[in-house]
């Protein structure tokens, strides 16, 4: 994985179920992982190996959804030598899901 998030950065993400009462549009997205036409926006972390967030795979907005993703599996993705990237902290500001165009356009809020 390119630019894997640091432990310090991971520690700032709410733990699982801490935001379940927060409306989807108001959930804070802490990390953005991407490769090709795939995006994973994370809002919760179990502190070990699982994220909860919003995924858009292969640009398929109709099938995009909120759900769980395995951190180790994200790290293992490699397509012809290209790995999943985590947007660097200096380029990714924590923001509400409703402020992210791809989430809005795919019906995630």
N, CA and C of each residue as an Amber inpcrd file, in Angstrom:
protein
   327
   0.8480000  -1.1810000   0.0000000   0.0000000   0.0000000   0.0000000
   0.8830000   1.2300000   0.0000000   0.5690000   2.1540000  -0.8810000
   1.2610000   3.4320000  -0.8990000   0.6790000   4.3030000   0.1990000
   1.5080000   5.0220000   0.8830000   1.0720000   5.9840000   1.8930000
   0.1300000   5.3960000   2.9320000   0.4870000   4.2800000   3.4970000
  -0.3420000   3.6900000   4.5590000  -0.4960000   4.6970000   5.6880000
  -1.7010000   4.8140000   6.2620000  -1.9030000   5.7810000   7.3440000
  -1.0990000   5.3960000   8.5890000  -0.6040000   6.4090000   9.2680000
   0.1820000   6.1860000  10.4840000  -0.7330000   5.7700000  11.6290000
  -0.1350000   5.2020000  12.6590000  -0.8950000   4.8370000  13.8530000
  -1.5340000   6.0770000  14.4740000  -0.8370000   7.1950000  14.4410000
  -1.3830000   8.4410000  14.9840000  -2.6430000   8.8430000  14.2190000
  -2.5830000   8.7410000  12.9160000  -3.7420000   9.0980000  12.0880000
  -4.8970000   8.1240000  12.3250000  -4.5880000   6.8440000  12.4220000
  -5.6250000   5.8410000  12.6820000  -6.2800000   6.0470000  14.0420000
  -5.5060000   6.5080000  15.0120000  -6.0330000   6.6890000  16.3720000
  -7.0790000   7.8000000  16.4520000  -7.1360000   8.6660000  15.4650000
  -8.0910000   9.7710000  15.4540000  -9.4660000   9.3680000  14.9110000
  -9.5660000   8.1760000  14.3300000 -10.8180000   7.7170000  13.7360000
 -11.7160000   7.1620000  14.8450000 -13.0040000   7.5430000  14.8540000
 -13.9120000   6.9790000  15.8650000 -13.9380000   5.4600000  15.7880000
 -14.1360000   4.8320000  16.9280000 -14.2210000   3.3760000  16.9930000
 -15.5660000   2.9130000  16.4460000 -15.6370000   1.6270000  16.1300000
 -16.8420000   1.0440000  15.5540000 -18.0740000   1.4130000  16.3680000
 -19.1030000   1.7690000  15.6700000 -20.4450000   2.0810000  16.1770000
 -20.5370000   3.4060000  16.9270000 -19.4470000   4.1300000  17.0680000
 -19.5100000   5.4140000  17.7670000 -20.3120000   6.4530000  16.9860000
 -20.4140000   6.2960000  15.6750000 -21.1340000   7.2900000  14.8730000
 -22.4410000   6.7480000  14.3050000 -22.9040000   5.6150000  14.8170000
 -24.0950000   5.0120000  14.2100000 -25.3350000   5.8830000  14.3340000
 -25.3890000   6.7920000  15.2920000 -26.5320000   7.6850000  15.4340000
 -26.3590000   8.9980000  14.6640000 -25.2150000   9.1470000  14.0070000
 -24.9450000  10.3420000  13.2060000 -25.5060000  10.1100000  11.8090000
 -26.2950000  11.0590000  11.2730000 -26.8020000  10.8880000   9.9050000
 -25.6480000  10.7050000   8.9150000 -25.8660000   9.9220000   7.8840000
 -24.8110000   9.6140000   6.9140000 -24.1300000  10.8750000   6.3810000
 -24.8940000  11.8870000   6.0610000 -24.3250000  13.1160000   5.5020000
 -23.3910000  13.8220000   6.4760000 -23.5900000  13.6070000   7.7790000
 -22.7910000  14.2830000   8.7980000 -21.6320000  13.4550000   9.3340000
 -21.5170000  12.1940000   8.9120000 -20.3940000  11.3650000   9.3600000
 -19.0930000  11.9600000   8.8370000 -18.0860000  12.0220000   9.6860000
 -16.7940000  12.5620000   9.2680000 -15.9630000  11.4790000   8.5840000
 -15.4760000  11.7900000   7.4020000 -14.6370000  10.8600000   6.6420000
 -13.1810000  11.1870000   6.9720000 -12.5040000  10.2300000   7.5830000
 -11.1330000  10.4430000   8.0550000 -10.0760000  10.0190000   7.0530000
 -10.3580000   8.9810000   6.2710000  -9.3790000   8.4880000   5.3020000
 -10.0470000   8.2420000   3.9630000  -9.2710000   8.4180000   2.9090000
  -9.7250000   8.1020000   1.5540000  -8.6760000   7.1870000   0.9180000
  -9.0760000   5.9510000   0.6630000  -8.2350000   4.9920000  -0.0550000
  -8.7380000   4.9390000  -1.4920000  -7.8270000   4.7270000  -2.4340000
  -8.2600000   4.6750000  -3.8250000  -7.2790000   3.9030000  -4.6940000
  -7.8170000   3.3920000  -5.7890000  -7.0340000   2.7950000  -6.8650000
  -7.9450000   2.7470000  -8.0830000  -7.4470000   3.1910000  -9.2100000
  -8.2720000   3.1960000 -10.4180000  -9.5980000   3.8830000 -10.1590000
 -10.6960000   3.2280000 -10.4870000 -12.0290000   3.7740000 -10.2840000
 -12.6560000   3.3720000  -8.9630000 -11.8460000   2.9330000  -8.0120000
 -12.3630000   2.4760000  -6.7090000 -11.9920000   3.4690000  -5.6160000
 -12.9590000   3.7510000  -4.7410000 -12.7480000   4.6530000  -3.6150000
 -13.3550000   4.0460000  -2.3580000 -12.6210000   4.1650000  -1.2610000
 -13.1160000   3.7560000   0.0540000 -12.9530000   4.9580000   0.9700000
 -14.0450000   5.3900000   1.5840000 -14.0510000   6.5300000   2.4950000
 -14.3470000   6.0010000   3.8950000 -13.4270000   6.1820000   4.8290000
 -13.5850000   5.5520000   6.1370000 -14.0470000   6.5350000   7.2060000
 -15.0170000   6.0630000   8.0110000 -15.5640000   6.8880000   9.0940000
 -15.3840000   6.2620000  10.4720000 -15.1650000   4.9560000  10.5410000
 -14.9480000   4.2620000  11.8160000 -13.8610000   3.1970000  11.6340000
 -13.2320000   2.8410000  12.7270000 -12.1440000   1.8540000  12.7130000
 -12.2240000   1.0470000  14.0010000 -12.0320000  -0.2510000  13.9030000
 -12.1010000  -1.0820000  15.1160000 -10.7950000  -1.0870000  15.9030000
  -9.7870000  -0.3890000  15.4120000  -8.5010000  -0.3140000  16.1000000
  -7.5670000  -1.4530000  15.7510000  -8.0300000  -2.3930000  14.9270000
  -7.2010000  -3.5390000  14.5650000  -7.1140000  -3.7370000  13.0570000
  -8.2470000  -4.1370000  12.4430000  -8.1460000  -4.5090000  11.0340000
  -9.3960000  -4.2520000  10.1890000 -10.3800000  -3.5400000  10.7340000
 -11.6150000  -3.3350000   9.9890000 -12.0500000  -1.8720000  10.0380000
 -12.4370000  -1.3740000   8.8680000 -12.9900000  -0.0270000   8.7490000
 -14.4720000  -0.1260000   8.4280000 -15.2120000   0.9210000   8.7710000
 -16.5750000   1.0970000   8.2960000 -16.5730000   2.3930000   7.5110000
 -17.2120000   2.3450000   6.3590000 -17.2650000   3.5500000   5.5420000
 -18.0590000   3.3150000   4.2770000 -17.7670000   4.1130000   3.2880000
 -18.5060000   4.0920000   2.0350000 -17.5670000   3.6540000   0.9180000
 -18.0370000   2.7260000   0.0960000 -17.2040000   2.2060000  -0.9970000
 -17.8980000   2.3800000  -2.3390000 -17.1120000   2.8310000  -3.3060000
 -17.5440000   2.9040000  -4.6990000 -16.5160000   2.0840000  -5.4780000
 -16.9360000   0.9640000  -6.0210000 -16.0060000   0.0780000  -6.7140000
 -16.1830000   0.1790000  -8.2240000 -15.0700000   0.3540000  -8.9110000
 -15.0480000   0.4380000 -10.3740000 -15.9840000   1.5040000 -10.9220000
 -16.1570000   2.5860000 -10.1780000 -16.9960000   3.6850000 -10.6260000
 -18.4730000   3.3560000 -10.7070000 -18.8940000   2.2430000 -10.1080000
 -20.2850000   1.8040000 -10.1620000 -21.0900000   2.4880000  -9.0620000
 -21.6370000   3.6430000  -9.3660000 -22.3920000   4.4140000  -8.3850000
 -23.6770000   3.7140000  -7.9700000 -24.2540000   2.9120000  -8.8540000
 -25.4970000   2.2170000  -8.5200000 -25.3040000   1.1720000  -7.4220000
 -24.1310000   0.5890000  -7.3390000 -23.8720000  -0.4610000  -6.3560000
 -23.0280000   0.0290000  -5.1670000 -22.7200000   1.3140000  -5.1240000
 -21.9440000   1.8770000  -4.0190000 -22.7400000   1.7460000  -2.7270000
 -22.0100000   1.5470000  -1.6040000 -22.7290000   1.3340000  -0.3460000
 -21.8630000   1.5710000   0.8790000 -22.5540000   1.7740000   2.0090000
 -21.9190000   1.8160000   3.3140000 -21.6860000   0.3800000   3.7600000
 -20.5220000   0.1260000   4.3560000 -20.2420000  -1.2150000   4.8350000
 -18.8480000  -1.3120000   5.4320000 -18.4170000  -2.5420000   5.6310000
 -17.1420000  -2.8350000   6.2800000 -16.1080000  -3.2500000   5.2430000
 -14.8610000  -2.8980000   5.5160000 -13.7690000  -3.3010000   4.6410000
 -12.5740000  -3.6980000   5.5140000 -11.9070000  -4.7310000   5.0860000
 -10.7440000  -5.2500000   5.7970000  -9.4990000  -4.4230000   5.4460000
  -8.8450000  -3.8840000   6.4480000  -7.6150000  -3.1290000   6.2320000
  -6.5290000  -4.0250000   5.6060000  -6.3080000  -5.2530000   6.1230000
  -5.3050000  -6.1150000   5.4970000  -5.6170000  -6.4120000   4.0170000
  -6.8980000  -6.5730000   3.6890000  -7.2410000  -6.8410000   2.2880000
  -6.9850000  -5.6190000   1.4130000  -7.2500000  -4.4240000   1.9250000
  -6.9220000  -3.2190000   1.1610000  -5.4200000  -3.1610000   0.8880000
  -4.6320000  -3.4950000   1.9070000  -3.1760000  -3.4570000   1.7580000
  -2.6680000  -4.4480000   0.7140000  -3.3990000  -5.5430000   0.5100000
  -2.9660000  -6.5900000  -0.4170000  -3.3280000  -6.3210000  -1.8760000
  -4.2250000  -5.3850000  -2.1250000  -4.6400000  -5.1350000  -3.5100000
  -3.4470000  -4.6450000  -4.3180000  -3.2180000  -5.3160000  -5.4230000
  -2.1150000  -4.9770000  -6.3100000  -2.5450000  -5.3390000  -7.7340000
  -2.6850000  -4.3290000  -8.5550000  -3.1070000  -4.5460000  -9.9340000
  -1.9490000  -4.1930000 -10.8550000  -1.2990000  -5.2420000 -11.3410000
  -0.1540000  -5.0660000 -12.2390000   0.8850000  -4.1050000 -11.6720000
   1.1760000  -4.2760000 -10.3910000   2.2080000  -3.4750000  -9.7380000
   1.7190000  -2.1700000  -9.1330000   0.4450000  -1.8670000  -9.2940000
  -0.1030000  -0.6480000  -8.7060000  -0.8970000  -1.0390000  -7.4650000
  -0.6170000  -0.3480000  -6.3690000  -1.2490000  -0.6700000  -5.0860000
  -2.2700000   0.3900000  -4.6930000  -3.1290000   0.0370000  -3.7670000
  -4.0730000   0.9960000  -3.2020000  -3.2780000   2.1090000  -2.5310000
  -3.7660000   3.3160000  -2.6470000  -3.1230000   4.4700000  -2.0350000
  -4.0560000   5.0520000  -0.9890000  -3.4860000   5.6150000   0.0530000
  -4.2540000   6.3600000   1.0470000  -3.8690000   7.8200000   0.8510000
  -4.8690000   8.6510000   0.6070000  -4.5880000  10.0590000   0.3550000
  -3.8480000  10.6520000   1.5480000  -2.7710000  11.3300000   1.2700000
  -1.9370000  11.9090000   2.3210000  -2.6990000  12.9300000   3.1460000
  -2.3280000  13.0230000   4.4040000  -3.0050000  13.9170000   5.3410000
  -2.9700000  15.3720000   4.8760000  -1.8760000  15.7740000   4.2350000
  -1.7890000  17.1670000   3.7890000  -2.6940000  17.4650000   2.5870000
  -3.2230000  16.4020000   1.9540000  -4.1460000  16.5920000   0.8320000
  -5.5810000  16.2140000   1.1750000  -5.7700000  15.4940000   2.2590000
  -7.1080000  15.0510000   2.6510000  -7.5030000  15.7000000   3.9630000
  -8.4720000  16.6000000   3.9080000  -9.0150000  17.2040000   5.1160000
 -10.1980000  16.3680000   5.5690000 -10.2380000  16.0600000   6.8610000
 -11.3990000  15.3580000   7.4030000 -12.6090000  16.2360000   7.1120000
 -13.6360000  15.6140000   6.5350000 -14.8390000  16.3790000   6.1680000
 -16.0610000  15.4950000   6.2480000 -17.2180000  16.1120000   6.2420000
 -18.4710000  15.3770000   6.2920000 -18.6860000  14.6270000   4.9780000
 -19.3030000  13.4580000   5.0880000 -19.5850000  12.6550000   3.8940000
 -20.4220000  13.4460000   2.8960000 -21.3210000  14.2770000   3.3870000
 -22.1670000  15.0780000   2.5140000 -21.4150000  16.1130000   1.7080000
 -20.1670000  16.3710000   2.0560000 -19.3420000  17.3300000   1.3290000
 -18.5200000  16.6660000   0.2300000 -18.6010000  15.3430000   0.1280000
 -17.8040000  14.6060000  -0.8610000 -18.6920000  14.2990000  -2.0620000
 -18.3370000  14.8700000  -3.1990000 -19.1680000  14.7770000  -4.4050000
 -19.4900000  13.3310000  -4.7900000 -18.5020000  12.4530000  -4.7710000
 -18.7430000  11.0770000  -5.1830000 -19.7590000  10.3660000  -4.2890000
 -19.7240000  10.6590000  -3.0050000 -20.6920000  10.0490000  -2.0880000
 -22.0900000  10.6050000  -2.3760000 -22.1720000  11.9060000  -2.5490000
 -23.4770000  12.5180000  -2.8650000 -24.0400000  11.9820000  -4.1850000
 -23.1940000  11.9720000  -5.2190000 -23.6440000  11.5770000  -6.5550000
 -24.0680000  10.1140000  -6.6320000 -23.5110000   9.2770000  -5.7630000
 -23.8400000   7.8560000  -5.7980000 -24.9870000   7.4960000  -4.8490000
 -25.5460000   8.4980000  -4.1800000 -26.6890000   8.2520000  -3.3060000
 -26.3410000   7.8080000  -1.9080000 -25.1140000   8.0510000  -1.4680000
 -24.6780000   7.6050000  -0.1440000 -25.2070000   8.4220000   1.0130000
 -25.8780000   9.5350000   0.6920000 -26.4440000  10.3720000   1.7720000
 -27.9000000  10.6630000   1.4820000
